[in-house]
Amino acid sequence: MALKFRGVDFIDFDSLLSEDEILVRDNTRKFVEENVIPGIEQWNRDGKFPRELIRPMGELGFYGANLKGYGCAEMSNVEYGLVMQELERGDSGLRSFVSVQSALVMYPIYAFGSDAQKDQWLQAMAKGEKLGCFGLTEPDAGSNPGAMRTRARKDGNEYVLNGEKMWITSGSIADVAVIWAKVDDERGNVRGFLVETDRPGFKAADIHGKWSLRASVTSSLSLQDVRIPASNILPKTEGLKNALMCLNQARYGIAWGGVGAAMAVYDCALQYAQFRKQFRDQPIASHQMVQEKLVWMINEISKAQLLVLHVGRLKDKNRAAHYHISMAKRNNVGIALECARMARDILGANGIADEYPVFRHMANLESVKTYEGTNDVHTLIIGQQITGIDAF
Ligand SMILES: Cc1cc2nc3c(=O)[nH]c(=O)nc-3n(C[C@H](O)[C@H](O)[C@H](O)COP(=O)(O)OP(=O)(O)OC[C@H]3O[C@@H](n4cnc5c(N)ncnc54)[C@H](O)[C@@H]3O)c2cc1C
């Protein structure tokens, strides 16, 4: 039975939002309801990314939504966050695509690029005419990207790049890859490079057999003697910290996304528990243990909403520190995954079927827990902040 999402607001959270923020949230919700929900289970089954949504999402201003100029929507960070929440309520894979395009490709071009690079890419990317990917992770360098092996060597007016990147969202559909590499002539300092994906020596191969983020493209990238003009370096990148700054942007959106996924599974479990009857013709929602699970979920969702809204308000004042964002990402994705597991339980056998969105969200959230800094890595970032001791 298809259950229609009713929204989740136990604590009058909406009273903390402006009219504009509610409008952005509702417009995105409508888009997801009309364009994502009808197709997502089939795309997920087929392992298919819905390319037909790329341009419509551009028209709605979803890409680089919190950037200024270049045809971007110039949303506040809270508005941008609400877009991410609603997209992830639809599917984490779709939100991942938008996060990568916005926070991991447009943002570094915007923040660290030359004027020529901005002019070349940003407007086209805001419309969804051009797509990007972000190549940081490698087969042997995940949580510790400083161990990367990808190298860039200056050769006259060109750089020559060699290396392998792994688990790269949108890798095979991107027009441009932001590649992080150690520069030989700069004693191994990490810099960012814009690599057009049609350059000789650049190959992207999709990773198959995923049980998670099936409606999102995930690829490995191989760079063998890829030559790019020296002007393709992102000139304001100075080290690995610039890559981490991009991740910070993306993690902020993910923290909102976690709320969206949690809302989806909670609302589904609540509706299901109200109509599913077991024992004396009573809805399962009448059983204390089912209520306890639903209460845990709404309690954690309400706290997650407040946390990420606060971080968003701080970000709008340029006061959100990386450890604030780590706490929001760690908490919100963690509780979303726990909500999905509880919802799966409440749905009983139906919890494993894609007639309901719960298992898909649960499987997706396993990736979201791992990428953009694993749950453990964010624990260590917060631990480092409060103790002053680096435990990595
Ligand atoms: C679907 C998907 C899409 C992705 N998209 C991208 C992308 O677009 N671009 C990109 O660059 N990367 C991407 N990634 C990669 C992702 O960021 C990495 O998987 C992540 O950083 C973790 O690295 P790893 O998988 O190598 O795990 P590892 O680093 O090997 O970690 C394995 C386990 O060890 C733990 N661990 C590691 N070090 C420590 C420590 N010091 N203390 C305690 N515990 C530790 C981790 O928390 C984890 O539990 C994606 C991943 C997935 C699954």
The ligand as a Gaussian input file, in Angstrom:
#p B3LYP/6-31G(d) Opt

LIG

0 1
 C       28.480000       5.429000      -2.146000
 C       29.742000       6.192000      -1.846000
 C       30.012000       7.374000      -2.522000
 C       31.206000       8.071000      -2.277000
 N       31.475000       9.216000      -2.984000
 C       32.714000       9.786000      -2.892000
 C       33.084000      10.895000      -3.720000
 O       32.262000      11.396000      -4.511000
 N       34.351000      11.366000      -3.658000
 C       35.280000      10.843000      -2.802000
 O       36.419000      11.316000      -2.804000
 N       34.961000       9.800000      -1.979000
 C       33.707000       9.261000      -1.999000
 N       33.370000       8.192000      -1.195000
 C       34.395000       7.616000      -0.333000
 C       34.195000       7.855000       1.144000
 O       34.416000       9.206000       1.464000
 C       35.102000       6.894000       1.919000
 O       34.538000       5.604000       1.768000
 C       35.260000       7.246000       3.370000
 O       36.076000       8.384000       3.527000
 C       35.859000       6.121000       4.214000
 O       37.004000       5.598000       3.616000
 P       37.150000       4.012000       3.410000
 O       35.913000       3.494000       2.754000
 O       38.452000       3.779000       2.734000
 O       37.174000       3.414000       4.872000
 P       38.442000       3.313000       5.857000
 O       39.108000       4.627000       5.961000
 O       39.260000       2.129000       5.468000
 O       37.707000       3.026000       7.232000
 C       37.190000       1.722000       7.561000
 C       36.765000       1.733000       9.022000
 O       37.876000       2.069000       9.857000
 C       37.560000       3.178000      10.675000
 N       38.747000       4.002000      10.892000
 C       39.667000       4.423000       9.981000
 N       40.621000       5.162000      10.585000
 C       40.264000       5.252000      11.884000
 C       40.827000       5.901000      13.031000
 N       41.948000       6.646000      12.968000
 N       40.206000       5.749000      14.220000
 C       39.076000       5.022000      14.318000
 N       38.492000       4.391000      13.297000
 C       39.086000       4.505000      12.089000
 C       36.491000       3.941000       9.889000
 O       35.716000       4.782000      10.744000
 C       35.685000       2.793000       9.301000
 O       34.794000       2.291000      10.258000
 C       32.142000       7.540000      -1.347000
 C       31.839000       6.356000      -0.645000
 C       30.655000       5.690000      -0.878000
 C       30.362000       4.429000      -0.123000

